[in-house]
Amino acid sequence: MGDDGRARCGGGKSSHVGCQEAVRQLYVYLDGELTEERRLQIAVHLDECGPCADAAGFEAELRAVVSSRCKDRVPDSLIARVAAAIAAEAELSDPTRPSGAP
């Protein structure tokens, strides 16, 4: 781990993102849920660090395999139950909100 608290596993010289941070944000990176700036920082780290790039590649491939094999449709009854539970929870957390309001 470097003096700045960022673990190094072979890269990260100019990305300002250490290995620990890159791995911690790997899932949101793969989901495309980072800001453009943060996505680029993680991408630079992955370009520079072989072990982290290998981990990212493995996770991306695993997601692709799971996605291609998991084609089951969620039953409408389950969707309705989950929606009702979310609405009930929202109503409990904000009792001033009218019933059925988003």
VENJO-V8219 format. One record per residue. N is the residue number from 1. RES is the residue in three letters. PHI is phi as a letter, one per 40 degrees, with the letter a starting at -180 (none if undefined). PSI is psi as a letter, one per 20 degrees, with the letter a starting at -180 (none if undefined). Layout:
<<N | RES | PHI | PSI> <N | RES | PHI | PSI>>
This chain:
<<1 | MET | none | p> <2 | GLY | c | r> <3 | ASP | c | h> <4 | ASP | c | j> <5 | GLY | g | j> <6 | ARG | c | p> <7 | ALA | c | q> <8 | ARG | b | p> <9 | CYS | b | k> <10 | GLY | h | i> <11 | GLY | a | b> <12 | GLY | g | j> <13 | LYS | c | h> <14 | SER | b | j> <15 | SER | c | i> <16 | HIS | g | j> <17 | VAL | b | p> <18 | GLY | c | r> <19 | CYS | c | g> <20 | GLN | c | g> <21 | GLU | c | g> <22 | ALA | c | g> <23 | VAL | c | h> <24 | ARG | c | h> <25 | GLN | b | j> <26 | LEU | d | g> <27 | TYR | c | g> <28 | VAL | c | h> <29 | TYR | c | g> <30 | LEU | c | h> <31 | ASP | c | i> <32 | GLY | g | k> <33 | GLU | b | j> <34 | LEU | c | q> <35 | THR | c | r> <36 | GLU | d | g> <37 | GLU | c | g> <38 | ARG | c | h> <39 | ARG | c | g> <40 | LEU | c | h> <41 | GLN | c | g> <42 | ILE | c | g> <43 | ALA | c | g> <44 | VAL | c | g> <45 | HIS | d | g> <46 | LEU | c | h> <47 | ASP | c | h> <48 | GLU | c | h> <49 | CYS | b | o> <50 | GLY | d | g> <51 | PRO | d | g> <52 | CYS | c | h> <53 | ALA | c | h> <54 | ASP | c | g> <55 | ALA | c | g> <56 | ALA | c | g> <57 | GLY | c | g> <58 | PHE | c | g> <59 | GLU | c | g> <60 | ALA | c | g> <61 | GLU | c | g> <62 | LEU | c | g> <63 | ARG | c | g> <64 | ALA | c | g> <65 | VAL | c | g> <66 | VAL | c | g> <67 | SER | c | g> <68 | SER | c | h> <69 | ARG | b | i> <70 | CYS | c | n> <71 | LYS | b | j> <72 | ASP | c | q> <73 | ARG | c | p> <74 | VAL | c | p> <75 | PRO | c | q> <76 | ASP | d | h> <77 | SER | c | h> <78 | LEU | c | g> <79 | ILE | d | g> <80 | ALA | c | g> <81 | ARG | c | g> <82 | VAL | c | g> <83 | ALA | c | g> <84 | ALA | c | g> <85 | ALA | c | g> <86 | ILE | c | g> <87 | ALA | c | g> <88 | ALA | c | g> <89 | GLU | c | g> <90 | ALA | c | h> <91 | GLU | c | h> <92 | LEU | c | h> <93 | SER | c | h> <94 | ASP | b | n> <95 | PRO | c | i> <96 | THR | c | i> <97 | ARG | c | p> <98 | PRO | c | q> <99 | SER | d | p> <100 | GLY | g | i> <101 | ALA | c | q> <102 | PRO | c | none>>
